[in-house]
Amino acid sequence: MYMRSILAVSALALLGACATGNPSLPDVSPLQTMSHGVTPETAQTLADKGYYSQAIAGFRAALKADPEDAASRYGLAEALRHTDKPEEAKAELAILLGNAEWKARALEGMGRISFTESDRVAAFGAFNQAVAEDPKAWGAWLGIAQIHDLNKEWVKADEAYAFALAATSAPAIVYNNQGVSKMARGDAAFAVDFFRSALSADPKLERARINLELAEAVKGKSVQAVSASEQDSRERARALNNYGYVAMLQDRPDEARAFYLAAIKEHPAFYPQAYQNLRTLDAEKADSAAAASSEKTRN
C-alpha cells in the first residue's frame, strides 16, 4: 500500500535546532498559554517547552531589533510550523536560503513542511538538496529514510539511516527511527535491538522506551489492554497512537482507526498527532478505493 506522509507536529519532529526526531512516533508538546511577557532572550526556551505561540512574539521582537538574526528567523519558522502556519514558515525559511550557514537547515525545514502537507516529491527534493549542501545534515537524511520507508524501499531506507548515523552526534534518535522502520517491515524482533541501542545511547529518550514496549508486544494488543498498561493519560494516549501507527503500516486499518480514536479521546494534548494520523489513514483508504475503481473501469 502506497502511504502518504504522516504526522502533524512533526511529521518530522524536532529535537534541537536541526535534528529530526522520530518522524513516525514523535513526542507532542501541548500548545500552552502563558500570561507573563516574552522577550527575545526567552523565545527559544519557550519554543523548546512547547509554548510556540508565545515564542513567535519573542522571535519577532528579536528580528525587529536585528533582521539579520538567522537563529531567531529559523526559530520563528519552526514555531510557525508547529502552530500550523506553513506558508508563513516557508516565507521565513526562504529568506534563510540565502544564508550559506543556514541554507541546509532551511531546506530541511522546507522538506518537513512539504512532508506534512503530503507533498512527498517536494519533501524528498528539499531533503536531498539539504544533504547536498551539508552531508552532515542528519535530520534531512532521516527525512529521506522515512520517505523510503513509506514507499517500502527498504534498501534505500537503510542506506539513508547509515548516512544519518555517520553524521549525527545523537545516535539514539537514529536508532529509534531505524527501529520504527523495522517494525514497518514486520520485524518487531529486530526492532527491539534498535530501540535498546537507542536507550543505551540516551536512557532518557522516552519515545524509545515506549517504542521498545510496543515492539515487544506489538501483536495481539487491544485498545483496552493498552489503556490499562499506563497510569498516566498522556502516556496512554501516546501508546495508543503508536499502536495505531504500526497497525496502519501493517495494513490493519480498522485496528489503526480504533487506536487513533482512543488516543484522541484519551488526551487533548495528543489530539493533533493522532488526528493527523487518522486523516492519513482515511486518505489512504480513499486512494485505494479510487485505484480499485479505476482498475475495474479499465477492465
N, C-alpha and C positions, 0 to 999 in steps of 0.2 A: 504494500500500500504506500503510495507516494504522499508523504505527510507534509503539511505546511509547517512554518515556523511556529514555535510555541511561546509563550510567555510574555507576560507583562513584567513588570519590574525589570525586568531584566530579561527580557527574552534572553539577554545575556546579562547576568547580574554582576555587579561590581564589587570588588574588594580593593579599595585603594584607587589611586588616580587612573591607572590604565590596566589593571589586572581583571581579566574576565573571570568571574567566578563560575559556579556550576550553572550552566545555562538551562538545564532541564529540571533541576530540583533546587531552586535557589531559596535563600532566606528572604523574607519580606519585611521591610520596616513600615510600620503604620505611618500614614501621613498625619502627624500630630499637629497640634496648635500650641502656641506659646504666647504669653501675654507681655513678656518683657521685650525691650528693644533689641535690635540686631545691629551689629557693627560689622564692617568688612573683616575684622580680625576673627570674629566668631562664625563666619559664614561656613567655612569648611567643616568646622566641628559640628555645626547644626546639620549639615548635609550628611555627615558620617552617621549621625544618630537618627536620620530619617525625617528631620524637620525641613523638608525640601522647600516648601512654600516660604518659610522664614529665611532659609539660606539664599533664596533668589534675591531677596531685598538686600542682603549683605553683599552678595556678589555684584549686584547692580551699583551699589554705592561705591564699591572698590573700583569698578570700571569707570564710573563718573569721575573719580579722582585721578585715575590713570588708565586711559583707554588701551594702553599697551600691556596691561597686566594679563599675560596669557594664562596664567594659572587660574585667575578669577574667571576669565572667559570660559575656560574649559569646565570649571566648577559650575558656572551658570548653565552651560549647555547640559551637563549631567542632571542638574536639579530640574531643569525644564523637561528633560526626557522623563524623569521619574514622576513628574506631575502631569504627564500626558499632554505635553505641548511639543510634539515632534518637529513641527515646522519652525518654531522659534529656536529650538535646539539646533536644528540644521543650519539656521542662519548664523548662529554663533560659531559653530564648527567650521562653516565655510570661511569665516574670517581667519581662523587658525590655519587653514590650508596654506596660507602664505607665509607662515612661520616655520622655518626649517626644523626647529627644535620640537615643535608640537604637531607637525603635519601627520606623522604616523598615528598619534593618538586621536587626532581629529578624524582621520579616515576610519579608524576603528570605531569611533563613536557613530560615524555615519553608517557603518555596517550594522551596528547594533540597532539603530533606529529602523533601517530598512528591514532587518530581520523581524522586528516586532510588527512591522506593517505587512508581513508576509511576502515581501519582495525579496525572495531568496537570491535571485540573479544579481540584483543591485548590492545586496549584502555581501555575496561572495566576491564581487568585483572590488568592493571597498576594502574588505579584509585582505585580499591579495595585493592591492595597492599598498596597504599598510605594511605588510611584511616585506614588500619590495623596497619601501623606504627605510625600514628598520627590521632586519631579520630577527631581532630580539623582541619584537612586539608579540610577546607570547599570548596576550589576550586575543589578538587577531588570529593567531594560529588555532586557538581554542574555538573561535567562531567558525573557522574553516572546517575544523574537525566536526563540529556539530552539524554543519550543513551536509557533510559527507555521511554522518550518522543517519540523518533524516532521509537521505537518499539511499541508505543501505549500501553505501560504497565503503565497506569496512576496511579494505587495504589502504585506501587513501586517507581514511579517518585515522588509522594507526600511524601513518606517516606524519600527519599534521600533529598528532599528540606527541610524537617523538620530537618534532621541532619545538613544540611548546615546552616540553620537559627540558630540553637542552638550553633553552633561552631563559627560563624562569629562575628566580631566587625563592619562589614559593611553590615547591613541587606538590604540596598537599592538594592544592586545587586541581592541578593537572591529574594527579592520581584519582581524585574523586570523580572527575569528569570521565576518565577512562573507565572507571567502574560503572558509571551510568551507561556508557557505550556498550560495555559487555552485557549489561542487563538487557539492553535493547536487542541484543543478538540472541537472547535467551540463555546466556551463560552466567547464571547467577553465582555459581560456584567460583568461577574465575573472578567475577566482580568483587567477591568478598576479599580476595587478596589485594585488590587495588584500594578498596576502602580501608583496609587495615594499614596499608602503606601510607595512605593519606593521614590517618590518625597517628601513625608513628612519626610522621613529619610535623604534624601540628595536632597535638592532643586536644586542642580547644576548638577544632573545626567541627562545629555541631552538625552541620549538614552531612559530613562523612559518617558521623555516628548514627544518624537517622538512616542514612542510606545503607550502612552496614546491617542494621537490623532488618531493613527492607529486603536486602539481598539474601539474608539468612532464612527468611520466612516468606519469600515472595509468592509462593504458591498456596492456594487454599485460604487466603486471608479474606475475611468478610468485613464489611463496614463495622459491624458490631464488635468484632474481635479487635480491630484497630482502635476503635473508640475506647475500648476497655483497657487498652495496653498503656495509655498515657494519662496521667492525672491532670496535667496542665492543658488547658483548652488550646493554647497556641501550638503546642507540640502535637496534639491530636489533629488539629487542622493541617499542619504540615505533613504529618504521616499519611493522612487521608489523601491529600493532594498527590503525594509521592506515589502511593499505591495506584492512584488513578492514572498517573502518567505512565507508569510501567505497563498497566493493563492496556492503555492506548497503544503504546509501542508494540505490544504483543498481539494487537488486533483483537482485543476483547472490549469493544466499545460500550456494551451495556454495563459491564462492571466498572469501566472507567467513569461513565456518567454517574453511577451511583456514588462512587468515591468523591468525585468533584462536588456534587450537590451536597454531600455530607460535610465536606471541607468548608464550603461556602456558609452553610448553616452553623458550623461549629464556632467560627471565629471571624468577626468582621475584618480584622487586620489582614487576614489571609485572602479575603474576598477577591482582590484584583488578580492574584495569581491563579487561583482555582477557576475563576470566571473566564480568564483568558484561555486557559487550557480547555475549558468546556466549549468555548467558541471555536477553538481549533478542531476539537472533536466533531462538532456539528458541521463545520466547513468541510472536513474530510469526508464525512458521510454524504454530504451534498455532492461533492466532486465524484465520489464513487458511483452514486446513483445516476449522475449525468453521463458518466462514461459508459455505464451499463446500458442506458437508454440509447446512446449514440451507437453503440455496438449492435444493439438489437435492430435499430433502424437500417444500418448498413447491410445487415443480413436479411 
